[in-house]
Amino acid sequence: MTNSPAAPGTAATDAGPEAVTAALARITAGVMKVEPQDLAPDANLVHCGLGSLEIMRVVGALRRAGIAAGVRELATEPTLEAWTRHLLEGQSAAEVTARLA
């Protein structure tokens, strides 16, 4: 069996909440200038150095990807797990992951 590229959209249809959390970790780590693996899903990101300006940058990245997100929602519970739950309200993991790819 060869490793051929998946058809467009097939990877996203297999996506679960973990894929959304991983995508959020990549975005947040880029804003914070750390490695994604340094951000535990349940870690309080404010305690890890995420400030209000960085939250605004994460929200901007999400909005550019077509995902509705607000600073207040993200700042209220600043963990990747909470953000994943918030983004999955009314959207599938496949939809969110596809937009963040």
Secondary structure by P-SEA (a helix, b strand, c coil): ccccccccccccccccaaaaaaaaaaaaaaaacccccccccccccccccccaaaaaaaaaaaaaacbbbbaaaaaacccaaaaaaaaaccccaaaaaaaac
